[in-house]
Amino acid sequence: MVTQSETANLETAVSIAQAAGRLLVQLRNDAGSMDPKLLRDKADAAAQELIVSQLEIEDGYALLSEEGVDNTDRLAAQRVWIVDPLDGTWEYGQGRADFGVHIALWDMAEQRMVLGVVDLPEQGLTRTSADPNPTLAPLPTERPIRIVASRNRPPAELDAIVTRLSEKLDYPVEVVNVGSVGAKVNEILMGRAEAYLHDTGFYEWDLAAPQAVAHHYGLVLSHWDQTQVVYNLMPPFVKNVFVAHPDLAADLQAVL
């Protein structure tokens, strides 16, 4: 059961993520011919400052953010806000729409994600772990199965996995490239893809909010060896992730 406090925390996270998203869009629109790297750095810092200024850290809570200074104090916290003020920074600098703002809240005692918010400002969409009536499209019958992967760090064996899955299903499978992890999960929720694979490692702030949203919609999410992804580790590193439509998950896991 969702408590009143958790509802309030979610409403706060949504408001802050959307405000940061609007700021990112405004900064990019106003950037003119600014060097993309400078724009990315400026946007990261500005979104971080906005989120930290508005996110009230209660007693027993801590903050883990890509742009913040990390320390071991968070390991003793009851709950930890896990924030990525700009996920998909390369795509943001290139003028693409597949970037986002991630805010999640992890409960240490219960080892669960309390909430997650993924704001995709250029897509005009905010996904949360409490969206009403979460549903998934059925597997496609008029286009190939699609696996989402990183543009610049796809799994080394992705082509072989695609071949094995296509043979197992006796159905075509193709790869699509998307930026932010939140945007990747959203491709599955929109019915434009069916899975996401990543095996080169990334950080907790990349995945925390998208995981909360994915679980809410019924997607299967785990490490490639099917173990649970946990958070607030030191260092905050996630070795790999498997995300899939529940009707595809067993077949895809079988060919990894």
C-alpha positions in Angstrom: 0.0 0.0 0.0 1.3 3.5 -0.9 1.5 5.7 2.2 0.5 9.3 2.3 4.2 10.2 2.8 5.1 8.3 -0.4 2.4 10.0 -2.3 3.7 13.4 -1.2 7.3 12.3 -2.1 6.1 11.2 -5.6 4.3 14.5 -6.2 7.4 16.4 -5.2 9.6 14.3 -7.4 7.3 14.8 -10.4 7.2 18.6 -9.9 11.0 18.8 -9.6 11.7 16.6 -12.5 9.4 18.5 -14.8 10.9 21.8 -13.7 14.4 20.5 -14.4 13.2 19.2 -17.8 11.7 22.6 -18.7 15.0 24.2 -17.7 17.0 21.8 -19.9 14.8 22.6 -22.9 15.1 26.3 -22.3 18.9 26.2 -22.0 19.2 24.3 -25.2 16.8 26.6 -27.1 18.7 29.6 -25.9 22.2 28.1 -26.5 22.5 29.2 -30.1 25.9 28.1 -31.5 27.3 27.1 -28.1 29.8 24.2 -28.2 27.8 21.0 -27.4 30.2 20.0 -24.6 29.9 23.4 -23.0 26.1 23.2 -23.3 26.1 19.7 -21.8 28.2 20.8 -18.8 26.1 23.9 -18.3 22.8 22.0 -18.5 24.0 19.2 -16.1 25.1 21.8 -13.5 21.9 23.9 -13.8 19.6 20.9 -13.5 21.5 19.6 -10.6 21.3 23.0 -8.8 17.6 23.2 -9.4 16.9 19.7 -8.1 19.0 20.0 -5.0 17.5 23.4 -4.2 14.0 22.0 -4.3 14.4 18.5 -3.0 14.1 18.7 0.8 16.3 16.0 2.3 14.5 14.9 5.5 16.2 13.3 8.5 17.2 9.7 7.7 17.4 10.5 3.9 20.4 11.0 1.7 21.2 12.1 -1.8 23.1 10.2 -4.5 23.4 12.2 -7.7 25.6 12.0 -10.8 26.6 15.7 -10.4 26.9 15.7 -6.6 29.8 14.9 -4.3 29.4 11.3 -3.1 30.4 10.1 0.4 29.7 7.0 2.6 27.1 8.8 4.8 24.4 7.6 2.5 25.2 4.0 3.3 23.6 4.6 6.8 20.5 6.4 5.5 17.1 4.9 5.7 16.2 6.1 2.3 18.2 7.5 -0.6 17.2 9.9 -3.4 18.9 8.7 -6.5 19.1 11.5 -9.1 20.3 12.0 -12.7 19.7 15.6 -13.6 20.4 14.9 -17.3 20.5 11.4 -18.6 21.4 11.1 -22.2 23.8 14.1 -22.2 25.3 13.3 -25.6 21.9 13.2 -27.2 21.0 16.4 -25.4 24.1 18.1 -26.9 23.2 16.8 -30.3 19.7 18.3 -30.2 18.0 15.0 -30.0 14.8 14.3 -27.9 15.9 11.1 -26.2 17.3 12.6 -23.0 15.6 12.8 -19.6 15.6 13.7 -15.9 15.6 10.8 -13.4 14.5 11.0 -9.8 14.1 7.8 -7.7 13.8 7.0 -4.0 15.4 3.7 -2.6 14.5 2.2 0.8 17.5 0.6 2.4 15.7 -1.5 5.0 13.1 -2.9 2.6 15.6 -3.1 -0.4 12.9 -1.7 -2.7 12.4 1.3 -5.0 9.8 3.5 -3.3 9.2 5.6 -6.4 10.6 6.6 -9.7 10.1 9.5 -12.1 11.4 9.8 -15.6 10.7 13.1 -17.3 11.3 13.2 -21.1 10.8 17.0 -21.7 11.3 17.1 -25.4 8.8 14.2 -25.8 6.2 16.0 -23.6 6.0 12.9 -21.4 6.5 12.0 -17.7 6.5 8.4 -16.6 6.2 7.5 -13.0 5.9 4.4 -10.8 2.3 5.3 -10.0 0.9 6.0 -13.5 -2.8 5.0 -13.6 -3.8 1.9 -15.6 -0.3 0.7 -16.7 -0.6 -1.5 -19.7 1.8 -3.0 -22.3 1.2 -3.5 -26.0 1.2 -7.1 -27.2 4.3 -8.4 -29.0 4.3 -7.2 -32.6 3.1 -9.3 -35.5 3.6 -6.8 -38.4 7.2 -5.6 -37.7 10.4 -7.2 -36.2 10.9 -7.6 -32.5 13.1 -4.7 -31.5 15.9 -4.7 -28.9 17.0 -1.2 -27.7 20.7 -0.6 -27.2 23.1 2.3 -26.5 24.4 4.1 -29.5 28.0 4.2 -28.3 28.2 1.2 -25.9 26.0 -1.6 -27.2 26.6 -5.1 -25.9 29.6 -6.8 -27.5 27.6 -9.9 -28.4 24.5 -8.0 -29.5 24.5 -9.2 -33.1 24.9 -12.8 -32.0 22.1 -12.4 -29.5 19.8 -11.0 -32.2 20.6 -13.9 -34.5 20.0 -16.5 -31.8 16.7 -14.9 -30.7 15.5 -14.6 -34.3 16.2 -18.3 -34.8 14.6 -19.3 -31.6 11.4 -17.3 -32.3 11.5 -18.0 -36.1 10.7 -14.3 -36.4 12.8 -11.2 -37.4 14.6 -9.3 -34.7 16.4 -5.9 -35.1 18.3 -3.3 -33.0 17.3 0.3 -32.4 19.6 2.9 -30.8 18.2 5.3 -28.1 20.0 7.6 -25.7 18.8 7.9 -22.1 17.9 4.8 -20.1 14.6 6.4 -19.3 14.0 6.9 -23.0 15.0 3.3 -23.8 12.4 2.0 -21.3 9.9 4.4 -22.7 10.3 2.8 -26.2 9.1 -0.5 -24.7 6.2 1.2 -22.9 5.2 2.9 -26.1 5.1 -0.4 -28.0 8.0 0.6 -30.3 10.4 -1.9 -28.8 10.3 -5.1 -26.7 13.6 -5.2 -24.8 16.7 -3.4 -23.7 20.1 -4.9 -23.1 23.2 -3.3 -21.6 26.4 -5.1 -20.5 29.2 -2.6 -20.2 28.1 -1.1 -16.9 26.7 2.2 -15.8 25.7 4.0 -12.6 22.8 3.7 -10.3 21.4 7.1 -11.3 21.1 5.9 -14.9 18.8 3.0 -14.0 17.0 3.7 -10.7 14.0 5.7 -11.9 13.6 3.7 -15.1 13.6 0.5 -13.1 10.8 1.8 -10.8 8.7 2.8 -13.9 9.5 -0.5 -15.7 8.4 -2.6 -12.7 5.2 -0.6 -12.4 4.3 -1.4 -16.0 5.1 -5.1 -15.6 8.4 -5.3 -17.5 11.0 -7.9 -16.4 14.1 -6.2 -15.2 17.2 -7.8 -13.7 20.9 -8.4 -14.2 21.7 -10.7 -17.1 22.1 -13.6 -14.7 18.5 -12.9 -13.4 19.6 -11.6 -10.0 18.0 -8.6 -8.6 19.4 -5.1 -9.1 20.0 -3.4 -5.8 21.0 0.2 -5.0 23.0 2.5 -2.7 26.2 0.5 -3.1 29.7 1.8 -2.9 30.7 2.5 -5.6 27.2 3.0 -7.1 27.9 0.9 -10.1 25.4 -1.5 -12.0 27.2 -4.2 -14.0 24.5 -4.9 -16.6 20.8 -4.8 -17.1 18.2 -6.9 -18.8 14.7 -5.3 -19.5 12.1 -7.1 -21.5 8.4 -7.4 -22.3 7.1 -10.3 -20.1 6.0 -12.3 -23.1 9.5 -12.1 -24.5 11.7 -12.3 -21.4 12.1 -16.1 -21.1 13.1 -16.5 -24.8 15.5 -13.6 -24.6 17.1 -14.8 -21.4 17.5 -18.2 -22.9 19.8 -16.9 -25.7 22.0 -14.6 -23.7 
